[in-house]
Amino acid sequence: MSAIAKDAPTLVPRPSAGVTQSVKDSLVVARRNLIRMTRIPEMVIFGLIQPIMFVVLFTYVFGGSISIGGSTDPQLYKEFLMAGIFAQTVTFATAGAGAGIADDMHKGLIDRFRSLPMARGAVLTGRTLADLVQTTLTLVVLAGVALLVGWRTHENIGKVICGFLLLLLLGYAFSWIGALIGLSVRTPEAATSGGLIWLFPLTFISNAFVPVTGMPTFLQHVAEWNPFSATVAGARELFGNTMPGVPESVTGAWPMEHPIIASVIWSVLIIVVFRTLAVRKYRSAAS
């Protein structure tokens, strides 16, 4: 009995989830996911192809057909469109975040993380931070493609950077929705489908691709209170891409009258709510 007691492994106590410990653990997990991305470069490549296709198709297929402020000038549509394409790109990363977490759950990796002395929320925070880095890379490449097809900004560099930060904040907020979806389904395939099916109405019932003035009245209300629309309108304002004669608001909705502030509020609210739900789901799903 004494020999058994002597050879028994000593359990490492789990540290309290203080802020410093949580940050360190989250960065470790984020580094692990970034290294994994570099070893599977097709993940990044395929993530770039879809938004580039959207830029090219919308620019050259619809560019001369959609009226912006009474004109079908393709250049006007390019400047109107790009903030919407950028916002769509950062939000569609939600599906990848959900699929990645579902894959880790399916392979039992989450259970291994739980056996380590680390903060509970670090696994999800690290994952969303890694996804944010990938989204930033995608957005940089996409902005370069947009410039090549004729998109231009009309504000100083500081405001333009703030416009991209506004977009990334929305993308980070939506990645927490993806995290919750990934923890709630059984397979990565289901997470991908679940992460996209609700994004299509969210992005298309908005001001991203066409002015809300042409929508039925009930859809105008939906579009103007859509957090996606607030971010698109805020980015357009910061890029200097607002169109004369094309009001962002028809019904006088507050988010469209103050899109930058509204976008920040929406994004922070989504992060707070869905991070709380995702961490709670992580504890029960992996227990």
Order of alpha helices (4+ residues) and beta strands (2+ residues): alpha-alpha-alpha-alpha-alpha-alpha-alpha-alpha-alpha-alpha-alpha-alpha-alpha
